[in-house]
Amino acid sequence: MEHGLPSMKSIKSLKSLVKRRNDVGKSGWKVKPFLALICTVLLIFWYKTTNIQFEETELEEADYPFDMAVESEPVDEKLKGLPRGIIQSRSDLELKPLWSSNSLRSKGVEMTNRNLLAVPVGIKQKGNVDAMVKKFLPANFTVVLFHYDGNMDKWWDLEWSSKAIHIVAQNQTKWWFAKRFLHPDVVSIYDYVFLWDEDLGVENFTPERYLKIVKAEGLEISQPALDRNSTEIHHKITLRSKTKKFHRRVYINRGTKKCSNTSEDPPCTGFVEGMAPVFSRAAWFCTWNLIQNDLVHGWGMDMKLGYCAQGDRKMKVGIVDREYIFHQGIQTLGESVHSDKKTAARDVRTNVKHGHTTFDSRTSIRRQSTWELQRFEERWKKAVEEDKNWIDPFSSSSKTKRKSNSVSNRRLRRGGNSNTHRVKHSKREV
C-alpha cells in the first residue's frame, strides 16, 4: 500500500512544476504584444527606408537622364572601394584653366543653356569652318573639331582655335568620331548636339534663332533647310520653303517615290539627312546607341533616326526653313594628297607637271558605304526578329491595333453615353 501510492513530497513537486509552466505561459502571453510592437516598428522603418531610396533614385534619374540602369550593378561593384560622395559619373567637354584668381573661382562657370557643335574637318575647308565657328561660339556653343586629315597645326592661327577642342585621327568619318568621343555621359550637359559636315555655308543661319524655333515646335531631331542653289541635294524634303518657318513633310507626285498627306515613312516625313542633323539631349542618347561601332559611314541610319525622336516622328522630326544653309558638296575625306575639284571626280589622275600620281578614293568609299548600308539593314532586320518584346511603333500592324483600340474606346464611350441617356429618359417617364 505504501509503495503503490505517491508520496506527499512527489505530489508537491508535481504541483510546483505545473505552477512554473503556468507562470511561463503567462509571461509568454505578456511577451507576444511586445514582439508584435517590435515587428511593426521594423516594418515601418523598412517602408520609410525603401521610400526614401526610391525618391533618391527618381531625383538621380531626373538630374542624369543618361543613367544606364543595365550597368548599375557591375559598376557599383567596381566602385565599392570608393566613398559614394566622391564619385563623379559624368564629364563634359568644357576647357578648364590651369589657374584662376579667387574671384573667378568664386563665380564658378555657368553651365546652363549650353549646346555643342561637332564638325569633322580637313585643312582644305579651313575658311568655311572658320566662318561656321564664328557663328556658333558667341551663341554659347562648345566647339569640337575632328581632324580627319591629321593636319591640326595649321589651325592655330585662327583667333578662336584655342577655345575649341581638337581631336585628331587620320581618315576617320564623322560617325566614327561621334561614337568614340561624344558619349552621352560626356555630352549630357548640352541641350542640343549639332553634328555637322564641314562644307556647309552659314551665311543665312543664326544658331540662336534656329534653336528658338526648334524649342517652340518641340522638334527633338531637326536640320536647317538647304538653299535651293546648293551643289548637292539628295532628298526633296530638305529643300527650303520660302513661305514656311519649318516643315515636317514633303509632297512628291512624280517618280517612283510619291509623298502625300497619307505618307508616314521617311523620307516623306520624319526624316533629316546625315549632313547637318541637330539632336536634343534625349534624342542624342538614343542616336549614339543606334550608331554602329564598325559601320562608320552611317548609310541607312538616316532612315531610322525617327525611332529616336522620343515620340511620333511625324511631329518630333522637322526641317527649319527660316534658318537655312548652303550645301557646297565638297568632299575631301579619303584623299591621300591635296587635289583640285576635277581630281575629286576621278579615282586616279597622273599629274605630269609635278611628276606624281594623285589618288582620290571616292569610288572606293562609295563601295564601302554601300556594303555598310546592306550590313546595317541586315542587323536591323535581325534585331527586330530576335527581340520578341519590341513593337515597331510605326508599323502598319501597330497602327491598325492602335486604331482599333481607339474605335473600341469611342464605342464604349458612346455606349456609356447612350445608356446614361436611356436611364435619364426612363426616369423622366416614371
C-alpha positions as a Markdown table, in Angstrom:
| # | Residue | x | y | z |
|---|---|---|---|---|
| 1 | Met | 0.0 | 0.0 | 0.0 |
| 2 | Glu | 2.7 | 2.4 | 0.9 |
| 3 | His | 4.7 | 1.8 | -2.3 |
| 4 | Gly | 1.6 | 1.9 | -4.6 |
| 5 | Leu | 0.6 | 5.5 | -3.6 |
| 6 | Pro | 2.6 | 8.6 | -4.4 |
| 7 | Ser | 4.2 | 10.3 | -1.5 |
| 8 | Met | 3.4 | 13.8 | -0.4 |
| 9 | Lys | 6.8 | 15.0 | -1.5 |
| 10 | Ser | 6.2 | 13.9 | -5.1 |
| 11 | Ile | 2.8 | 15.5 | -5.1 |
| 12 | Lys | 4.3 | 18.8 | -4.0 |
| 13 | Ser | 7.0 | 18.7 | -6.7 |
| 14 | Leu | 4.3 | 18.0 | -9.3 |
| 15 | Lys | 2.3 | 21.0 | -8.2 |
| 16 | Ser | 5.4 | 23.2 | -8.3 |
| 17 | Leu | 6.2 | 22.0 | -11.9 |
| 18 | Val | 2.6 | 22.8 | -13.1 |
| 19 | Lys | 2.8 | 26.2 | -11.4 |
| 20 | Arg | 6.1 | 27.0 | -13.2 |
| 21 | Arg | 4.6 | 26.1 | -16.5 |
| 22 | Asn | 1.6 | 28.3 | -15.9 |
| 23 | Asp | 3.9 | 31.2 | -15.0 |
| 24 | Val | 5.9 | 30.7 | -18.2 |
| 25 | Gly | 2.7 | 30.6 | -20.2 |
| 26 | Lys | 1.5 | 33.9 | -18.6 |
| 27 | Ser | 4.9 | 35.5 | -19.2 |
| 28 | Gly | 4.8 | 34.3 | -22.9 |
| 29 | Trp | 1.4 | 36.0 | -23.4 |
| 30 | Lys | 3.0 | 39.2 | -21.9 |
| 31 | Val | 5.9 | 38.9 | -24.4 |
| 32 | Lys | 3.8 | 38.5 | -27.6 |
| 33 | Pro | 2.4 | 42.1 | -27.7 |
| 34 | Phe | 5.9 | 43.4 | -27.2 |
| 35 | Leu | 7.2 | 41.3 | -30.1 |
| 36 | Ala | 4.3 | 42.5 | -32.3 |
| 37 | Leu | 5.2 | 46.1 | -31.5 |
| 38 | Ile | 8.8 | 45.4 | -32.4 |
| 39 | Cys | 7.8 | 43.9 | -35.7 |
| 40 | Thr | 5.5 | 46.8 | -36.5 |
| 41 | Val | 8.3 | 49.3 | -35.8 |
| 42 | Leu | 10.7 | 47.4 | -38.0 |
| 43 | Leu | 8.1 | 47.2 | -40.8 |
| 44 | Ile | 7.5 | 50.9 | -40.7 |
| 45 | Phe | 11.3 | 51.5 | -40.7 |
| 46 | Trp | 11.8 | 49.3 | -43.7 |
| 47 | Tyr | 9.0 | 51.1 | -45.6 |
| 48 | Lys | 10.4 | 54.5 | -44.8 |
| 49 | Thr | 13.9 | 53.5 | -45.9 |
| 50 | Thr | 12.6 | 51.9 | -49.1 |
| 51 | Asn | 10.5 | 55.0 | -49.9 |
| 52 | Ile | 13.5 | 57.3 | -49.3 |
| 53 | Gln | 15.7 | 55.2 | -51.6 |
| 54 | Phe | 13.0 | 55.3 | -54.3 |
| 55 | Glu | 12.7 | 59.1 | -54.1 |
| 56 | Glu | 16.5 | 59.5 | -54.3 |
| 57 | Thr | 16.6 | 57.2 | -57.3 |
| 58 | Glu | 13.9 | 59.4 | -59.0 |
| 59 | Leu | 15.9 | 62.5 | -58.3 |
| 60 | Glu | 19.1 | 61.0 | -59.7 |
| 61 | Glu | 17.3 | 60.0 | -62.9 |
| 62 | Ala | 15.9 | 63.5 | -63.3 |
| 63 | Asp | 19.3 | 65.0 | -62.8 |
| 64 | Tyr | 21.1 | 62.5 | -65.0 |
| 65 | Pro | 18.8 | 61.3 | -67.8 |
| 66 | Phe | 21.5 | 59.2 | -69.3 |
| 67 | Asp | 21.8 | 56.8 | -66.4 |
| 68 | Met | 22.3 | 53.3 | -67.7 |
| 69 | Ala | 20.4 | 51.0 | -65.3 |
| 70 | Val | 21.6 | 47.9 | -67.0 |
| 71 | Glu | 25.2 | 48.6 | -66.0 |
| 72 | Ser | 24.4 | 49.8 | -62.5 |
| 73 | Glu | 25.1 | 46.6 | -60.6 |
| 74 | Pro | 28.5 | 45.8 | -62.1 |
| 75 | Val | 29.5 | 49.5 | -61.9 |
| 76 | Asp | 28.6 | 49.7 | -58.2 |
| 77 | Glu | 30.6 | 46.5 | -57.6 |
| 78 | Lys | 33.6 | 48.1 | -59.3 |
| 79 | Leu | 33.3 | 51.3 | -57.4 |
| 80 | Lys | 32.8 | 49.8 | -53.9 |
| 81 | Gly | 36.3 | 50.8 | -52.9 |
| 82 | Leu | 35.3 | 54.5 | -53.1 |
| 83 | Pro | 33.1 | 56.5 | -50.8 |
| 84 | Arg | 29.9 | 57.3 | -52.6 |
| 85 | Gly | 30.2 | 61.1 | -52.3 |
| 86 | Ile | 33.4 | 61.3 | -54.2 |
| 87 | Ile | 32.1 | 59.6 | -57.3 |
| 88 | Gln | 31.7 | 61.8 | -60.4 |
| 89 | Ser | 30.0 | 59.6 | -63.0 |
| 90 | Arg | 29.8 | 62.2 | -65.8 |
| 91 | Ser | 32.1 | 64.6 | -67.6 |
| 92 | Asp | 31.8 | 67.3 | -70.2 |
| 93 | Leu | 33.9 | 68.9 | -73.0 |
| 94 | Glu | 34.5 | 72.2 | -71.3 |
| 95 | Leu | 38.0 | 73.5 | -71.1 |
| 96 | Lys | 39.4 | 74.2 | -67.6 |
| 97 | Pro | 42.0 | 76.8 | -66.9 |
| 98 | Leu | 45.3 | 75.8 | -65.4 |
| 99 | Trp | 45.0 | 78.7 | -62.9 |
| 100 | Ser | 42.5 | 81.4 | -62.0 |
| 101 | Ser | 42.0 | 84.2 | -59.4 |
| 102 | Asn | 40.0 | 83.7 | -56.3 |
| 103 | Ser | 37.3 | 86.0 | -57.7 |
| 104 | Leu | 36.9 | 83.8 | -60.8 |
| 105 | Arg | 36.8 | 80.7 | -58.8 |
| 106 | Ser | 34.1 | 82.1 | -56.5 |
| 107 | Lys | 31.9 | 83.0 | -59.5 |
| 108 | Gly | 32.1 | 79.5 | -60.9 |
| 109 | Val | 31.2 | 78.6 | -64.5 |
| 110 | Glu | 27.7 | 78.9 | -66.0 |
| 111 | Met | 26.8 | 75.5 | -67.4 |
| 112 | Thr | 23.1 | 76.1 | -68.3 |
| 113 | Asn | 21.7 | 76.6 | -71.9 |
| 114 | Arg | 24.9 | 75.2 | -73.4 |
| 115 | Asn | 25.0 | 73.4 | -76.8 |
| 116 | Leu | 27.6 | 71.5 | -78.8 |
| 117 | Leu | 28.9 | 71.8 | -82.3 |
| 118 | Ala | 31.0 | 68.9 | -83.6 |
| 119 | Val | 32.4 | 69.0 | -87.1 |
| 120 | Pro | 34.8 | 66.7 | -89.0 |
| 121 | Val | 37.4 | 69.0 | -90.7 |
| 122 | Gly | 40.2 | 69.0 | -93.2 |
| 123 | Ile | 42.6 | 71.8 | -93.8 |
| 124 | Lys | 41.1 | 72.4 | -97.3 |
| 125 | Gln | 37.9 | 73.6 | -95.7 |
| 126 | Lys | 39.6 | 75.8 | -93.1 |
| 127 | Gly | 38.0 | 79.0 | -94.4 |
| 128 | Asn | 34.5 | 77.6 | -94.4 |
| 129 | Val | 34.9 | 76.1 | -91.0 |
| 130 | Asp | 36.2 | 79.4 | -89.7 |
| 131 | Ala | 33.0 | 81.2 | -90.8 |
| 132 | Met | 30.9 | 78.4 | -89.3 |
| 133 | Val | 32.6 | 78.5 | -85.9 |
| 134 | Lys | 32.4 | 82.3 | -85.7 |
| 135 | Lys | 28.6 | 81.9 | -85.9 |
| 136 | Phe | 28.4 | 79.4 | -83.1 |
| 137 | Leu | 30.9 | 80.4 | -80.4 |
| 138 | Pro | 29.1 | 83.7 | -79.5 |
| 139 | Ala | 25.9 | 81.7 | -79.0 |
| 140 | Asn | 27.3 | 79.8 | -76.0 |
| 141 | Phe | 28.4 | 76.8 | -78.0 |
| 142 | Thr | 31.2 | 74.4 | -77.2 |
| 143 | Val | 33.1 | 73.5 | -80.5 |
| 144 | Val | 34.8 | 70.2 | -81.2 |
| 145 | Leu | 36.8 | 69.7 | -84.4 |
| 146 | Phe | 37.5 | 66.2 | -85.6 |
| 147 | His | 40.6 | 66.5 | -87.8 |
| 148 | Tyr | 40.4 | 63.6 | -90.2 |
| 149 | Asp | 43.4 | 64.6 | -92.3 |
| 150 | Gly | 45.8 | 64.7 | -89.3 |
| 151 | Asn | 46.7 | 68.3 | -90.0 |
| 152 | Met | 46.0 | 70.3 | -86.9 |
| 153 | Asp | 49.0 | 72.7 | -86.6 |
| 154 | Lys | 47.7 | 75.0 | -89.3 |
| 155 | Trp | 44.6 | 75.8 | -87.4 |
| 156 | Trp | 46.3 | 77.6 | -84.5 |
| 157 | Asp | 46.5 | 80.9 | -86.3 |
| 158 | Leu | 42.7 | 81.3 | -86.0 |
| 159 | Glu | 41.6 | 83.5 | -83.1 |
| 160 | Trp | 39.2 | 81.0 | -81.7 |
| 161 | Ser | 41.3 | 77.9 | -82.1 |
| 162 | Ser | 42.4 | 77.8 | -78.5 |
| 163 | Lys | 38.8 | 77.8 | -77.4 |
| 164 | Ala | 37.9 | 74.7 | -79.4 |
| 165 | Ile | 38.6 | 71.0 | -78.7 |
| 166 | His | 40.7 | 69.4 | -81.3 |
| 167 | Ile | 40.7 | 65.6 | -81.9 |
| 168 | Val | 42.9 | 64.0 | -84.5 |
| 169 | Ala | 42.5 | 60.7 | -86.2 |
| 170 | Gln | 43.7 | 60.0 | -89.8 |
| 171 | Asn | 40.9 | 59.3 | -92.3 |
| 172 | Gln | 38.1 | 58.7 | -89.9 |
| 173 | Thr | 34.4 | 59.6 | -90.5 |
| 174 | Lys | 32.1 | 61.8 | -88.5 |
| 175 | Trp | 30.2 | 58.8 | -87.1 |
| 176 | Trp | 33.5 | 57.1 | -86.1 |
| 177 | Phe | 34.4 | 60.3 | -84.1 |
| 178 | Ala | 31.0 | 60.7 | -82.6 |
| 179 | Lys | 30.7 | 57.1 | -81.4 |
| 180 | Arg | 34.1 | 57.4 | -79.6 |
| 181 | Phe | 34.1 | 61.0 | -78.3 |
| 182 | Leu | 30.5 | 62.1 | -77.9 |
| 183 | His | 29.3 | 59.5 | -75.4 |
| 184 | Pro | 26.0 | 60.6 | -73.8 |
| 185 | Asp | 27.6 | 60.8 | -70.4 |
| 186 | Val | 30.2 | 63.2 | -71.7 |
| 187 | Val | 27.8 | 65.5 | -73.5 |
| 188 | Ser | 24.9 | 65.3 | -71.0 |
| 189 | Ile | 25.2 | 69.0 | -70.1 |
| 190 | Tyr | 24.4 | 70.1 | -73.6 |
| 191 | Asp | 20.8 | 70.8 | -74.6 |
| 192 | Tyr | 21.4 | 70.2 | -78.3 |
| 193 | Val | 24.1 | 68.5 | -80.3 |
| 194 | Phe | 24.9 | 69.8 | -83.8 |
| 195 | Leu | 26.8 | 67.1 | -85.7 |
| 196 | Trp | 27.5 | 68.9 | -89.0 |
| 197 | Asp | 29.7 | 68.4 | -92.1 |
| 198 | Glu | 32.4 | 70.9 | -92.9 |
| 199 | Asp | 31.1 | 72.0 | -96.3 |
| 200 | Leu | 28.0 | 73.9 | -95.1 |
| 201 | Gly | 27.6 | 77.6 | -95.8 |
| 202 | Val | 26.0 | 79.5 | -92.8 |
| 203 | Glu | 25.6 | 83.0 | -94.3 |
| 204 | Asn | 21.8 | 82.7 | -93.8 |
| 205 | Phe | 21.9 | 80.8 | -90.5 |
| 206 | Thr | 21.8 | 82.0 | -86.9 |
| 207 | Pro | 22.1 | 79.4 | -84.1 |
| 208 | Glu | 20.0 | 81.3 | -81.6 |
| 209 | Arg | 17.0 | 81.9 | -83.9 |
| 210 | Tyr | 17.2 | 78.3 | -85.1 |
| 211 | Leu | 17.1 | 76.9 | -81.5 |
| 212 | Lys | 14.2 | 79.2 | -80.7 |
| 213 | Ile | 12.1 | 77.6 | -83.5 |
| 214 | Val | 13.2 | 74.1 | -82.6 |
| 215 | Lys | 12.2 | 74.5 | -78.9 |
| 216 | Ala | 8.9 | 76.2 | -79.8 |
| 217 | Glu | 7.9 | 73.5 | -82.2 |
| 218 | Gly | 9.1 | 70.6 | -80.0 |
| 219 | Leu | 11.5 | 69.1 | -82.5 |
| 220 | Glu | 13.7 | 66.5 | -81.0 |
| 221 | Ile | 15.6 | 65.9 | -84.2 |
| 222 | Ser | 15.9 | 68.6 | -86.9 |
| 223 | Gln | 18.1 | 70.2 | -89.5 |
| 224 | Pro | 18.2 | 73.6 | -91.3 |
| 225 | Ala | 16.7 | 73.5 | -94.8 |
| 226 | Leu | 19.1 | 73.6 | -97.8 |
| 227 | Asp | 19.3 | 76.5 | -100.1 |
| 228 | Arg | 17.8 | 75.5 | -103.4 |
| 229 | Asn | 21.0 | 76.6 | -105.2 |
| 230 | Ser | 23.1 | 74.1 | -103.1 |
| 231 | Thr | 25.5 | 71.9 | -105.1 |
| 232 | Glu | 24.2 | 68.6 | -103.8 |
| 233 | Ile | 20.6 | 67.9 | -102.9 |
| 234 | His | 19.7 | 64.2 | -102.2 |
| 235 | His | 16.2 | 64.4 | -100.7 |
| 236 | Lys | 13.5 | 66.9 | -101.7 |
| 237 | Ile | 12.3 | 67.2 | -98.1 |
| 238 | Thr | 15.4 | 69.0 | -97.2 |
| 239 | Leu | 14.8 | 71.8 | -99.7 |
| 240 | Arg | 13.9 | 75.2 | -98.2 |
| 241 | Ser | 10.4 | 76.6 | -98.5 |
| 242 | Lys | 10.4 | 80.3 | -98.7 |
| 243 | Thr | 6.9 | 80.6 | -97.3 |
| 244 | Lys | 7.3 | 78.5 | -94.2 |
| 245 | Lys | 9.0 | 78.8 | -90.9 |
| 246 | Phe | 9.5 | 75.0 | -90.8 |
| 247 | His | 8.0 | 71.8 | -92.3 |
| 248 | Arg | 7.7 | 68.2 | -91.3 |
| 249 | Arg | 6.8 | 66.5 | -94.6 |
| 250 | Val | 7.2 | 66.8 | -98.4 |
| 251 | Tyr | 4.8 | 66.3 | -101.3 |
| 252 | Ile | 6.0 | 64.4 | -104.4 |
| 253 | Asn | 3.7 | 63.5 | -107.3 |
| 254 | Arg | 6.3 | 62.2 | -109.8 |
| 255 | Gly | 8.7 | 59.4 | -109.9 |
| 256 | Thr | 8.7 | 56.0 | -108.1 |
| 257 | Lys | 8.7 | 57.6 | -104.6 |
| 258 | Lys | 5.5 | 59.6 | -104.1 |
| 259 | Cys | 4.7 | 61.5 | -100.9 |
| 260 | Ser | 1.3 | 62.8 | -99.9 |
| 261 | Asn | -0.6 | 63.6 | -96.7 |
| 262 | Thr | -1.1 | 59.9 | -96.1 |
| 263 | Ser | 2.7 | 59.1 | -96.3 |
| 264 | Glu | 4.0 | 58.2 | -92.9 |
| 265 | Asp | 7.6 | 56.9 | -93.6 |
| 266 | Pro | 10.9 | 58.6 | -94.4 |
| 267 | Pro | 11.9 | 60.4 | -96.5 |
| 268 | Cys | 8.4 | 61.8 | -97.0 |
| 269 | Thr | 8.2 | 62.7 | -93.3 |
| 270 | Gly | 10.1 | 62.0 | -90.0 |
| 271 | Phe | 13.4 | 62.5 | -91.8 |
| 272 | Val | 16.6 | 64.5 | -91.7 |
| 273 | Glu | 19.7 | 63.9 | -93.7 |
| 274 | Gly | 23.1 | 63.0 | -92.2 |
| 275 | Met | 24.9 | 66.1 | -93.3 |
| 276 | Ala | 23.5 | 68.6 | -90.7 |
| 277 | Pro | 21.5 | 66.9 | -88.0 |
| 278 | Val | 20.6 | 68.5 | -84.7 |
| 279 | Phe | 19.7 | 66.3 | -81.7 |
| 280 | Ser | 18.1 | 67.1 | -78.4 |
| 281 | Arg | 19.8 | 65.6 | -75.4 |
| 282 | Ala | 17.4 | 62.7 | -75.2 |
| 283 | Ala | 17.4 | 62.1 | -78.9 |
| 284 | Trp | 21.2 | 62.0 | -79.0 |
| 285 | Phe | 21.3 | 59.4 | -76.2 |
| 286 | Cys | 19.2 | 57.1 | -78.4 |
| 287 | Thr | 21.1 | 58.0 | -81.6 |
| 288 | Trp | 24.5 | 57.3 | -80.0 |
| 289 | Asn | 23.3 | 53.8 | -79.2 |
| 290 | Leu | 22.0 | 53.4 | -82.8 |
| 291 | Ile | 25.4 | 54.3 | -84.3 |
| 292 | Gln | 27.2 | 51.0 | -85.2 |
| 293 | Asn | 30.7 | 50.9 | -83.9 |
| 294 | Asp | 32.2 | 49.4 | -87.1 |
| 295 | Leu | 29.9 | 50.8 | -89.8 |
| 296 | Val | 31.5 | 54.2 | -89.9 |
| 297 | His | 29.9 | 55.8 | -92.9 |
| 298 | Gly | 26.4 | 55.8 | -91.3 |
| 299 | Trp | 24.5 | 54.9 | -94.5 |
| 300 | Gly | 20.9 | 53.8 | -93.8 |
| 301 | Met | 20.9 | 55.3 | -90.3 |
| 302 | Asp | 19.1 | 58.4 | -91.5 |
| 303 | Met | 16.0 | 56.3 | -92.3 |
| 304 | Lys | 16.0 | 55.0 | -88.7 |
| 305 | Leu | 16.6 | 58.3 | -86.8 |
| 306 | Gly | 12.9 | 58.8 | -86.4 |
| 307 | Tyr | 12.9 | 55.9 | -83.9 |
| 308 | Cys | 15.0 | 58.2 | -81.6 |
| 309 | Ala | 12.5 | 61.1 | -81.9 |
| 310 | Gln | 11.1 | 60.4 | -78.4 |
| 311 | Gly | 7.6 | 60.1 | -79.8 |
| 312 | Asp | 5.8 | 60.4 | -83.1 |
| 313 | Arg | 8.5 | 61.1 | -85.7 |
| 314 | Lys | 5.9 | 62.9 | -87.9 |
| 315 | Met | 5.7 | 65.5 | -85.2 |
| 316 | Lys | 9.1 | 65.4 | -83.5 |
| 317 | Val | 11.3 | 65.5 | -86.6 |
| 318 | Gly | 11.4 | 68.5 | -88.9 |
| 319 | Ile | 13.2 | 70.9 | -91.3 |
| 320 | Val | 13.7 | 74.6 | -90.3 |
| 321 | Asp | 13.1 | 76.8 | -93.3 |
| 322 | Arg | 13.6 | 80.2 | -91.6 |
| 323 | Glu | 17.3 | 79.4 | -90.8 |
| 324 | Tyr | 18.8 | 77.7 | -93.8 |
| 325 | Ile | 22.3 | 76.6 | -95.0 |
| 326 | Phe | 24.1 | 76.1 | -98.3 |
| 327 | His | 25.5 | 72.7 | -99.1 |
| 328 | Gln | 28.7 | 73.0 | -101.1 |
| 329 | Gly | 29.1 | 69.3 | -101.8 |
| 330 | Ile | 32.9 | 69.4 | -101.4 |
| 331 | Gln | 34.3 | 66.0 | -100.3 |
| 332 | Thr | 37.9 | 65.7 | -99.2 |
| 333 | Leu | 37.8 | 62.8 | -96.7 |
| 334 | Gly | 40.0 | 60.0 | -98.1 |
| 335 | Glu | 42.3 | 62.0 | -100.3 |
| 336 | Ser | 45.9 | 61.0 | -99.8 |
| 337 | Val | 47.2 | 64.2 | -101.3 |
| 338 | His | 45.6 | 67.6 | -101.9 |
| 339 | Ser | 43.8 | 67.6 | -105.3 |
| 340 | Asp | 41.7 | 70.0 | -107.2 |
| 341 | Lys | 37.9 | 69.8 | -107.8 |
| 342 | Lys | 38.3 | 67.9 | -111.1 |
| 343 | Thr | 40.5 | 65.3 | -109.4 |
| 344 | Ala | 37.8 | 64.6 | -106.8 |
| 345 | Ala | 35.6 | 63.2 | -109.5 |
| 346 | Arg | 38.2 | 60.6 | -110.5 |
| 347 | Asp | 39.9 | 57.7 | -108.9 |
| 348 | Val | 43.4 | 58.2 | -110.2 |
| 349 | Arg | 45.0 | 61.1 | -112.1 |
| 350 | Thr | 48.6 | 61.5 | -113.3 |
| 351 | Asn | 50.0 | 64.9 | -112.7 |
| 352 | Val | 52.6 | 65.3 | -115.4 |
| 353 | Lys | 53.8 | 68.7 | -114.3 |
| 354 | His | 54.7 | 67.6 | -110.8 |
| 355 | Gly | 55.6 | 64.1 | -111.8 |
| 356 | His | 53.4 | 62.2 | -109.3 |
| 357 | Thr | 50.0 | 60.4 | -109.2 |
| 358 | Thr | 47.2 | 62.0 | -107.2 |
| 359 | Phe | 44.8 | 59.4 | -105.7 |
| 360 | Asp | 41.2 | 60.1 | -104.6 |
| 361 | Ser | 39.2 | 57.2 | -103.1 |
| 362 | Arg | 35.7 | 58.5 | -103.6 |
| 363 | Thr | 34.7 | 55.4 | -105.6 |
| 364 | Ser | 36.2 | 53.0 | -103.1 |
| 365 | Ile | 34.5 | 54.9 | -100.3 |
| 366 | Arg | 31.1 | 54.6 | -102.1 |
| 367 | Arg | 31.6 | 50.9 | -102.5 |
| 368 | Gln | 32.3 | 50.6 | -98.8 |
| 369 | Ser | 29.3 | 52.8 | -97.9 |
| 370 | Thr | 27.0 | 50.6 | -100.0 |
| 371 | Trp | 28.3 | 47.5 | -98.3 |
| 372 | Glu | 27.8 | 49.1 | -94.9 |
| 373 | Leu | 24.2 | 50.0 | -95.8 |
| 374 | Gln | 23.5 | 46.4 | -96.6 |
| 375 | Arg | 25.0 | 45.3 | -93.3 |
| 376 | Phe | 23.1 | 47.9 | -91.3 |
| 377 | Glu | 19.8 | 46.8 | -92.9 |
| 378 | Glu | 20.6 | 43.1 | -92.1 |
| 379 | Arg | 21.4 | 44.0 | -88.5 |
| 380 | Trp | 18.2 | 45.9 | -88.1 |
| 381 | Lys | 16.1 | 43.1 | -89.5 |
| 382 | Lys | 17.9 | 40.5 | -87.3 |
| 383 | Ala | 17.5 | 42.7 | -84.2 |
| 384 | Val | 13.8 | 43.1 | -84.9 |
| 385 | Glu | 13.3 | 39.3 | -85.3 |
| 386 | Glu | 15.3 | 38.4 | -82.2 |
| 387 | Asp | 13.7 | 41.0 | -79.8 |
| 388 | Lys | 10.2 | 39.4 | -79.3 |
| 389 | Asn | 9.2 | 42.2 | -76.9 |
| 390 | Trp | 9.9 | 45.0 | -79.3 |
| 391 | Ile | 6.9 | 46.5 | -81.1 |
| 392 | Asp | 7.5 | 48.8 | -84.1 |
| 393 | Pro | 5.6 | 52.0 | -83.2 |
| 394 | Phe | 5.5 | 52.9 | -86.9 |
| 395 | Ser | 4.5 | 49.6 | -88.4 |
| 396 | Ser | 1.1 | 49.2 | -90.1 |
| 397 | Ser | 0.1 | 46.4 | -87.7 |
| 398 | Ser | 0.7 | 48.5 | -84.6 |
| 399 | Lys | -1.1 | 51.5 | -86.2 |
| 400 | Thr | -4.1 | 49.2 | -87.0 |
| 401 | Lys | -4.1 | 47.9 | -83.4 |
| 402 | Arg | -4.0 | 51.5 | -82.0 |
| 403 | Lys | -6.8 | 52.5 | -84.4 |
| 404 | Ser | -9.0 | 49.5 | -83.4 |
| 405 | Asn | -8.4 | 50.3 | -79.8 |
| 406 | Ser | -9.3 | 53.9 | -80.4 |
| 407 | Val | -12.5 | 52.9 | -82.2 |
| 408 | Ser | -13.4 | 50.5 | -79.4 |
| 409 | Asn | -12.9 | 53.2 | -76.8 |
| 410 | Arg | -15.1 | 55.5 | -78.7 |
| 411 | Arg | -17.8 | 52.9 | -79.0 |
| 412 | Leu | -17.6 | 52.3 | -75.2 |
| 413 | Arg | -17.9 | 56.0 | -74.6 |
| 414 | Arg | -20.8 | 56.2 | -76.9 |
| 415 | Gly | -22.4 | 53.2 | -75.3 |
| 416 | Gly | -22.0 | 54.7 | -71.9 |
| 417 | Asn | -23.5 | 57.9 | -73.0 |
| 418 | Ser | -26.5 | 56.2 | -74.7 |
| 419 | Asn | -27.1 | 54.1 | -71.6 |
| 420 | Thr | -27.0 | 57.2 | -69.4 |
| 421 | His | -29.4 | 58.9 | -71.8 |
| 422 | Arg | -31.8 | 55.9 | -71.6 |
| 423 | Val | -31.6 | 55.9 | -67.8 |
| 424 | Lys | -32.4 | 59.6 | -67.7 |
| 425 | His | -35.2 | 59.1 | -70.2 |
| 426 | Ser | -36.7 | 56.3 | -68.2 |
| 427 | Lys | -36.6 | 58.4 | -65.0 |
| 428 | Arg | -38.5 | 61.2 | -66.8 |
| 429 | Glu | -41.1 | 58.7 | -67.9 |
| 430 | Val | -41.6 | 57.4 | -64.4 |
